[in-house]
Amino acid sequence: MVFIIGKRKSKAKDSNIELKELSFNFYLNPSIKKQYIRIYDVLTDTHDRTYSAIYESLMTNIDEIQKEYEEEAERKISSNFDPEYSDYGDYLEAIQFYVFDRLDEQFLMHYQFKLMSLSNLYQVFEQQLRKWLYEEMTQPINEYSNQVKFIHFNEKNENNFDTFYSDFGKLSNLLAELELSFTNLIGIEELIIDTDIWKIIRECNLISNTYKHGSGRSASNLSKLYPEYFEKIDSTRLMDFYRTTNLERVLSVDKISFKKYSDAMKEFWKNIKEHQSGTVKMEIEMNSDEEGSK
C-alpha cells in the first residue's frame, strides 16, 4: 500500500518517499456544471443591480450629485457662519471643500466596489476549480487504479485541501501537467492554459491580487502585461506614490469590465469536457507493509 502525500519541498531526502507518475480520471457531473455556470449569471446580475442602485447616478449625473452635496454643505456650514464676523469667501471655500471631500469619498467607494466585486469573482472561480480537481483526483477509482490511498488530514489533523494547489500559479502548473484541454469550434484540442479564456482569468487574478496586496509579484506582472490599468502622473504610478491600492484610486477601474471576467469563467465551465484524464508526477510515501513485501 502506498500513501499519497502530494507535492512537497523537502531538503532532506526521505528513503520512504518516491516520485511516481499517477493517472487521474476526471468527470464533471452535468448538474454540477450547470450550478458552476449559473453562479456567474447571479454574480453579474447582482453586480449590475448594485451599480444601478448606488453608483450609476454618480457616474452619469455628477452635476446633480454635486448640487445635493452643496445643499447639504450649506445646511451644515451656515449654522456656524456669522456674516458680521466671517469672510464670505471662506464660507464658499468651506462649501467647495465639503463637496469635494464627499464626492471623493463616493468615487473611492465606487472604485472599491468594482475591485472588491472582481476579487470575489475570482475567488469563486478558484474555489470551484480547486474543489472539483481535489474531489475528482481523490475519487476511489483513482486510488484503485494507482494503488494509493489519499490522506485527507496530516499528522497535525490539518486538512490537506487547505494547501491543495492553493494559488493561480500552482493551478496553472497542474492543468499544464495534466494536459487538460478544451475542444474548440473546429474540433481541435487546445490546452486550457493556452486559451484566451485562461489568459483572461489570469488577468482577473492579477488585478485581484494587486488590489488586495499592493506592490509585489502580481502588481509587477500586471504592470508588464497591462500597464494601462495603472493610473499615472507623468511616469510615476499613483500606486507607488500613495503606497496603497485600496485607500486611493490608483487603478483604472473604468478600463476594467466585470462582465468580461465573469463571461470568461462561465465559458471555462461550459468548455470543460464531461470526461477527461491526465497524469501527474507526485511524491508518495511507501508504508512499512509495502516495503516489507518487496
Buried (B, 14 or more C-beta within 10 A) or exposed (E): EBBBBBBEEEEEEEEBBEEBEBEBBBBBEEEBBEEBBEBBEEBBEEBEEEBEEEBEBBEEEEEEBBEBBBEBBBEEBEEEBEEEEEEEEEBEEBBEEBBEEBBEEBBBEBBBBBBBBBBEBBEBBBEBBBBBBBEBBBBEEBBEEBEBBBBEEEEEEEEBBEEBBEEBEBBBBBBBBBBBBBEEEEEEEBBBBEBEBBEBBBBBBBBBBBBBEBBEEBBEBBBEEBEEBBBBEEEEBBBEEBEEBBEBBBBBBEEBEBEEBBBBBBBBBEBBEEEBEBEBEBBBBBEEEBEEEE
